[in-house]
Amino acid sequence: MKRIVTAAIAVPLLIAVTLYSPHWLFALIVALCAGVCFKELMTFGSSRMGSRPGAWTAVAGAAVTASFVGDAAWMVTMLTAAFLFCCVMMTFESSPESRDSMLPNISLTALCLVYCCVLLGYLVWLPPRVVLVLIGTIWVGDAAAYYGGRAFGCHKLAPQISPNKTVEGSVAGLIGSAVAGVGLGTWLLVGFQVPFLALAALTAAVAGQVGDLAESALKRSAGVKDSSALLPGHGGMLDRMDSLLFAAPVFYWFFHS
C-alpha cells in the first residue's frame, strides 16, 4: 500500500514537472534528486569505507548535474571544479580523523560525482517527451520484471548480488520495456520508426537492469538493504533512480541529434 500511495503522488507530479516546468527548473529538480542520491551513497558508502566526508560534498555534486543546463564543455568544467573543490576542502580539514580517511573520502566523492551526478544529468539533455518515454520504459520494465519473476521465476539471475531476481523476470522486464517504449514513443514522439523505438527501449532496458544490479552490489558491499527510507515502500532516492542512472545516457546516445 505504501508503494502504491507513493507512486500515486509521485507519478502525476513527475509528468507535470517534466512537461511543463522551464528547462532551468527541470535541471534544478534533477540536480536536487542527484544531490539526494549523492548523500545516500555517501552515507552508506562511508560507513563501509571508514570515511567521513562532509554533507557539503552533495551540494557540489548537485551543481554538476545542474550544469547540464548548458553544453558538454560547461558540464566538464563544473565536474572538474567540483572535484577540485572537494579535494581542497578535504586536504585542509584539520582533524586527525579526516587526515586518516583522506583516500577513501576522495575516492568515494569521485564515485558519487560520476555515478550519481553525471549519469543522472543526461536527463537534462533529453527533450521532455523523450524523458517521459524513458521513464515509462524503465518503470513498466521494472513492474513486468517483478511480476514476471514472481509468476514464472525459476532460474536465478545474479544470486550473489540480488537473490530475488530471476532470468524469467529479466526477460519479462525486457519485453515490458520494449512494449512500453514502442507504445509511448509512437504516442509522444514524432518521426521515429517502430524498429528504432524498440531497439532504443531494449538497449535502455538492458542498461537499466545492469544499473539496478550495480546499485544492489554497492548496497550489498556496504551491508545495507535500502539506500535510505526517504520514499515509503520504495526505499531511498537512489533505489528509485538506479536504473535511470545507466539508461539515461543510452537514451541520449539514441535520441541526440
C-alpha positions in Angstrom: 0.0 0.0 0.0 2.9 2.4 0.8 4.4 1.7 -2.6 1.0 2.5 -4.3 0.4 5.7 -2.4 3.9 7.0 -3.0 3.6 6.2 -6.8 0.2 7.8 -7.0 1.6 11.0 -5.7 5.0 10.9 -7.5 3.9 9.9 -11.0 1.5 12.9 -11.7 4.0 15.3 -10.2 6.8 13.8 -12.3 4.8 14.2 -15.5 3.8 17.8 -14.7 7.4 18.8 -13.8 8.8 17.1 -16.9 6.3 18.5 -19.4 5.5 22.0 -18.0 8.5 23.3 -16.0 11.0 25.6 -17.6 14.3 23.9 -18.6 16.3 25.6 -15.8 13.7 24.5 -13.2 13.7 20.9 -14.5 17.5 20.9 -14.3 17.4 22.1 -10.7 14.9 19.4 -9.8 17.1 16.7 -11.4 20.1 18.3 -9.6 18.2 18.0 -6.3 17.5 14.3 -6.9 21.2 13.8 -7.8 22.2 15.5 -4.6 20.0 13.3 -2.6 21.3 10.2 -4.4 24.9 11.5 -3.7 24.1 11.9 0.0 22.6 8.5 0.3 25.5 6.8 -1.4 28.0 8.8 0.6 26.2 7.9 3.8 26.1 4.1 3.4 29.4 4.0 1.5 31.3 5.9 4.2 30.1 3.5 6.9 31.8 0.7 5.0 34.9 2.6 4.0 35.5 4.3 7.3 35.4 7.7 5.6 33.7 10.9 6.9 33.1 13.3 4.1 31.1 16.4 4.8 27.5 16.8 3.7 28.6 19.9 1.6 30.0 17.5 -0.9 26.4 16.6 -2.1 25.9 20.3 -2.9 28.9 20.3 -5.1 27.6 17.2 -6.8 24.2 18.7 -7.3 25.9 21.7 -9.0 27.4 19.3 -11.5 24.0 18.0 -12.5 22.6 21.5 -12.7 25.4 22.4 -15.1 23.8 20.1 -17.7 21.5 23.0 -18.5 24.5 24.2 -20.6 26.6 22.3 -23.0 29.1 19.5 -22.6 32.1 21.8 -22.1 30.3 23.6 -19.3 29.4 20.3 -17.6 33.1 19.1 -17.8 34.2 22.4 -16.3 31.8 22.1 -13.4 32.7 18.5 -12.8 36.4 19.4 -12.7 35.7 22.4 -10.4 33.5 20.3 -8.0 36.2 17.6 -7.7 39.0 20.1 -7.2 36.9 22.0 -4.6 36.2 18.7 -2.7 39.8 17.8 -2.8 40.9 21.2 -1.5 38.4 21.2 1.3 39.3 17.7 2.4 43.0 18.5 2.2 42.8 21.4 4.6 40.4 19.7 7.1 42.4 19.7 10.4 41.1 16.8 12.4 43.3 13.6 12.6 40.2 11.6 11.6 39.8 13.5 8.3 43.5 13.1 7.5 43.4 9.3 8.2 40.3 9.0 5.9 41.6 11.2 3.1 42.0 8.4 0.5 38.6 6.8 1.0 36.9 10.3 1.2 38.3 11.4 -2.2 37.6 8.0 -3.8 34.0 7.9 -2.6 33.5 11.5 -3.6 34.7 10.8 -7.2 32.4 7.8 -7.4 29.4 9.8 -6.3 30.2 12.7 -8.6 30.2 10.5 -11.7 27.7 7.8 -10.7 25.0 10.0 -9.2 25.5 13.4 -10.7 27.0 12.9 -14.2 24.9 9.9 -15.2 21.6 11.4 -14.0 22.4 14.7 -15.6 21.8 13.2 -19.0 18.1 13.6 -18.3 18.6 17.3 -18.6 19.9 17.0 -22.1 16.9 15.0 -23.3 13.7 16.6 -24.6 10.8 16.4 -22.1 8.8 13.9 -24.1 11.8 11.7 -24.6 12.3 11.8 -20.8 8.8 10.6 -20.3 9.3 7.7 -22.8 12.5 6.7 -21.0 10.9 6.8 -17.5 7.8 4.8 -18.8 10.1 2.3 -20.5 12.1 1.7 -17.3 9.2 1.7 -14.9 7.0 -0.6 -16.9 10.0 -2.9 -17.4 10.6 -2.9 -13.6 7.0 -3.8 -13.0 7.0 -6.6 -15.6 10.2 -8.0 -14.2 8.8 -8.0 -10.7 5.5 -9.7 -11.6 7.0 -11.9 -14.2 9.6 -13.1 -11.7 7.0 -13.9 -9.1 4.9 -15.8 -11.6 7.5 -17.7 -13.6 10.8 -17.2 -12.0 12.9 -20.4 -11.6 16.5 -19.5 -12.6 18.4 -17.0 -10.5 19.9 -14.1 -12.5 22.6 -12.9 -10.1 22.2 -14.8 -6.8 25.4 -13.3 -5.2 24.1 -9.8 -5.8 20.3 -9.8 -5.8 18.9 -13.3 -4.8 15.3 -12.4 -5.7 16.0 -11.6 -9.4 15.4 -14.3 -11.9 16.2 -14.8 -15.6 12.5 -15.2 -16.3 11.8 -11.9 -14.6 14.6 -10.2 -16.5 13.1 -11.4 -19.8 9.6 -10.3 -18.8 11.1 -6.9 -18.0 12.8 -6.6 -21.4 9.5 -7.4 -23.1 7.6 -4.9 -21.0 10.2 -2.2 -21.7 10.0 -2.9 -25.4 6.3 -2.7 -25.5 6.2 0.5 -23.4 9.0 2.1 -25.4 7.3 1.5 -28.7 3.8 2.4 -27.4 4.9 5.6 -25.6 7.3 6.6 -28.4 4.6 6.2 -31.1 2.3 8.3 -29.0 4.6 11.0 -27.7 7.3 11.3 -30.3 7.2 12.2 -34.0 9.3 10.9 -36.8 10.7 7.7 -35.2 10.0 4.3 -36.7 9.0 1.3 -34.6 12.2 -0.7 -35.1 14.2 2.3 -33.8 12.0 2.8 -30.8 12.1 -1.0 -30.0 15.9 -1.0 -30.2 16.3 2.1 -28.1 13.9 0.7 -25.5 15.6 -2.7 -25.3 19.0 -1.2 -25.1 17.9 1.2 -22.3 16.2 -1.7 -20.5 19.3 -3.8 -20.5 21.3 -0.8 -19.3 18.7 -0.2 -16.6 18.8 -3.8 -15.4 22.6 -3.6 -15.2 22.2 -0.3 -13.3 19.8 -2.0 -10.8 22.3 -4.8 -10.2 25.2 -2.3 -9.9 23.4 -0.4 -7.1 22.5 -3.7 -5.4 26.1 -4.7 -5.5 27.1 -1.4 -3.9 24.5 -1.8 -1.1 25.5 -5.4 -0.5 29.1 -4.3 -0.2 28.0 -1.8 2.4 25.7 -4.3 4.2 22.5 -2.3 3.7 19.1 -3.2 2.2 17.9 0.2 1.1 19.9 3.4 0.3 17.6 5.2 2.8 14.0 5.3 4.0 13.1 8.5 2.1 10.3 7.1 -0.1 7.8 4.9 1.8 7.6 1.5 0.3 10.4 2.3 -2.2 13.5 2.8 -0.1 15.7 5.8 -1.0 16.0 8.1 -4.0 19.0 6.0 -5.2 16.8 2.9 -5.1 14.4 4.6 -7.5 17.0 6.1 -9.8 19.4 3.2 -10.1 18.1 2.0 -13.4 17.8 5.6 -14.8 21.4 6.3 -14.0 22.5 3.8 -16.6 19.6 4.1 -19.0 19.6 7.9 -19.4 23.0 8.1 -21.2 21.8 5.3 -23.5 18.7 7.2 -24.5 20.8 10.3 -25.0 23.0 8.5 -27.5 20.0 7.3 -29.4 18.0 10.5 -29.5 20.7 13.1 -29.5 20.9 14.9 -32.8 
